[in-house]
Amino acid sequence: MVSLPDGVVINNLIEDLKIYSWEAADILMYYSEQIKNISYKREILKSLDLKDPVTEADLKVNEKIINNIQKNYINTNWEILSEENVKKESSSLHLNSDWLWVLDPLDGTKDFIQGTGNYAMHLALNYRQKPFIGIVLIPDRDELWISDGKKTWCEGRYRKHTNKLLHGKEFLQEMVLVTSKNHRNPTLKRLIDKVNFKKVTIMGSIGCKFASILRGESDVYISLSLPGESSPKDWDFAAPEAILKAAGGSVTDIDNKELSYGKSNYEKGGIIIASNNKQNHERLCLQIKEVIKKYNIYPL
């Protein structure tokens, strides 16, 4: 049984997180409109690094969420890990608390800039390096996915959402794969081609991909990082993992082992598989592993 830090009541915390999230949604929606205007776009883009762009929206949401947590929970024994803060001060971060907030203020920044709507805010509260509470906000769809550590549900500010039960299929060829739009690589493409999924859907943001699994639009997601290349980080996976696992799904590496958080580089390398049913997940991992070995696709 996990107990929150002294003085923190789960229901009150969730209500606060809802408020923080819709405030973040206002910021993201504002800048998503502004960035469509070419004269404002240059001001909003704070980094022109094509591999890892940063916008004013990233920075504003980062500031808003961190300030809200620090202001309203002054004496609470937890710390905050944020993608934007790591970029600024990675060498000085010392995160030793059992409780750690993991924030990605704008997951899917490239999609945000491109105007696809497939971007999200991730906020997770990890306990001893495992996701416990998860928030995935998808403003363009008016979706706020919440896990309180026991269950997952979706709320909208302007409309009601109906949560679906997750049902796992037995064989890969029956499944819909959701995969990356801006981070594809030839090795992953070869794996996808050899598996011959029923359908392949392409979209940005890991949070958006996991939400598509929760909606029943897709069944499985595969992240494949090549040796020596960049990998997803803790803030990419913590909140999405929390909402998917509490809903009955699973997120592991190719060997069906739980993801490890809190490494010095925060990286999630290798092959990661997320699926909509924890009962079938191990079998799914084995099927993918067999395809990889058969065609010598990736070093295992």
N, C-alpha and C positions, 0 to 999 in steps of 0.2 A: 504494500500500500504506500503510494507516494503522497507525502504531505507537502503542501506549498510552504514557502517561507513564513515565519511568524507574522501574524497580522493580515495575511492575504487570504481573502475569501474567494473561492473559485467563481461564484456567480457574479460578484462585484467586479472581479478582474475581467471576465468575459464582456460584461456591459461596457467597461472602460475601453476595451480593445475594439469593440464595435464603433464607439465614438471616434477613436483615433483613426480607425480604418476609413470611415466615411469622410473624415477631414482630409485624409490622404487622397481619397478618390476625387475630391474637389480640386486638389492641386494637380493631379494627373490629368483630369479631364480639361482643366483650363489650359495647360501647356500642350495637350494633344491637339487642341484647336489652334493655338498660337503658332505651333511649329509648321502648320500647313501654309502659313504665309512666309514666303521666301525672305522677306525683309526682316522678319523676327527670328527666322530659323538660325541664323548665324549667332544671334545673341543667346539663344537657348542652348546651343551646342557648346559645352564647356571643354570638350576634348574631341579632337578630330581623328583620334586613333580609330581606324576602321575596325580593328579587331575588338576593341573595348571602349566604345564611345561613352561619354558622360554628358548628361543634359542638366539644365537648371532644375528640371522636375526631379531627377535623382537626388540632387542636393537638398531641395526644399522638403521633400518627403522624409529624407533622412533626418533632417533637423527637427521636423515636426514630431515624428515618432519618438525620437530619443528624448527630446525636451518633455514630452508628455509623460513618458515613463519616469524620468528623473524627477520631475516636479511633483507628480502624484504619489510616488512611492519613494520618498526621500531616504528613509532609513531601512529599506528592504535589502536583504543580503543577496543581491544578484548583480550580474554585470551584463554589458551589452557588446556584442560583436556585430559590426556592420560592414558591408562590402565597401562603402565609401570611406569609412574611417580607416580600414586596412590599407586602402590605396594611399592615404595621407600619412599614416604613422604605423606601418606594420612592424617596424623594429622595436616599438615601445609598448606593444600590447602584452599585458600579463593577465590572462583570464584564468583565475584559479578557483572561482566560486563553483559550487555544485550546480547552481542555477545560472543559466546564461541565455539571454535573449540573442537570437540570431536574425539579423535583418537584411533583406535585400529590398531597398526602397523602390526599385524598378527593374524587375526581371523581364528581359525581352526588350532591352533598350533599342536594339536595331529595328524591331517591329514597331516600337513606339515612334521612331523617327520616320519609318516607312508608312505609318498610318494604317496598319492592318488591324489594330485593335487587340492583337494577341500579346498583351503585356500584363504584368501583374505585380502586386506588392506581396512579398513574403515576410511573415513575422512568426518566428517560433520561439517557444520557451523550452530550452533543453534542460534536462535533469541528468547530471552525471554523464554528459556527452551523448544523451539519447533524446530525440524530439519527444516532447510531452504535449504541450499545447501548440496548435498550429492555426495560422490565419493566412489564407490566400485570397487576396482581393483582386477581382477582375472588373475594373470600372466600366469598360466598354460594354459588358454584358449585364451590368448591375448585379453582380454576384459577389457575395462575401461568404467564402467557405470557412467554417469554424470547426475545430476539434477541441474539446475540453479535456482530452486525455482518455475519454471513455467512448464517445460517439462523435460523429461528424454530421453536420447539417449545412444547408445553404440558405442565406437570407438575401433579400433584395431591399433596397431603399424605396423603390418605386413599384415593385411587383412581387408577388409571392412565388417561391420556388418549391417544386415538389421533389423530394429526395427519392432516388431509385435504389432498389436492392441490387447488389452486385452479384452477377451470375458468371461463373467461370466456364469457359469452353475447354475441351480436353486437348485439342490438337491445334498447332500453330496455323495450319492452313485454313482453319475456321475463323481465325482471329483478325481483327482490324488493328493494325499497328499505327501508332502516332509517333512521328519522328520529327527531327529538327529541320527548320527551314533555313537557318543561317549558319548552322554548324555541322553540315553534313561532310562526310569524308568517304573516299572510295572503298575503304575496308568495310564500313558499315553498309554501304550500298550493295557490296558484293554479298554480305550476309543476308540482307533483306531479299535480294534476288534469289538466293539459293533456298531460302525458307519458303518463298512463294505464299506470302500472307494473302488472305482473302481480299484485303484492301489496305492501302497505305495512305494515311492522312498526314499532311505536312503542316506544321504550325510552329510559331515561336513560343518562348517562355515555358519552362518546365512546369510552373504552376498551372498554366493554361492546358498543358498536355495532361497533367494529372486530373484536372477538372473534367476534361473530355472523357477520361476513364470513369470518373464518378457519375457523369451524366449518362453513361452507357453508350456513348458515341464511338468509343474505341475500347480495346481490351488490354493492350500491352504497349509499353514504351521501353526502348533499349537505348542506353547511352554507351557509346564505345569510344574511349579515349586512346589515341595512338601514343606509344612510348615517345617521350621527348616533346610531345605537343601539349598545349594547354588542356586542362581538365575542368569540369564543373567544380564548384566549391561548396563548402558547408551551407552557405546562404542560398544556394540554388536548390538544395534538396531538403533542408530541415523542415520547413513548413509544409511543402507538398507531401513529404513522407508522413508527417503527423496526421494530415487529413485523410490520406489514402488508407493507412493502416487502421485507424480508428473506424473506418467504414467497412473493414473486412478485406481490404486488399493487402498487397505485400510489396516490399521494396528491398532487394538484396543485391549482392554481387552475383556473378555467374555461378558460384559454388553454393548459392543459397545461404550465404552468411550475411548477417545484419551489417549495415553500413557503419563505418567508424568515423566519429566526429572528433574534432579537437586536435587534429594533427598540426604540426608547426606551419605547414604551407596551406592548410585547409582544403587540400585537393581531394577529389573523388575520382581517382583514376580507374583504369581497367574497364570492365564491362558491368554495367548496372542494369538491372531488369526490374520494372514495376509492372504489376498485373492486378487484375480486378478481383482475384480470389486467392486467399492465402492457402486454401486447401489444395489447389492445383498448382501452386507456384513452384514447388520443387520439381515436379514433373516437367513444367515449362522450361525451367533452367536446364534440365538434363537434355531436353529436345534441342534447345539452342546450342548447347555444348556439343552435342553429337554432330550437328551441321558444321560447326566451326572446325571440329577435328577432321571430319570427312573431307572437307575441301581445303584444309590447312589455311584458314582465313585469318587467324589471329593467334599469337603465342599464348598458350595457356600454361 
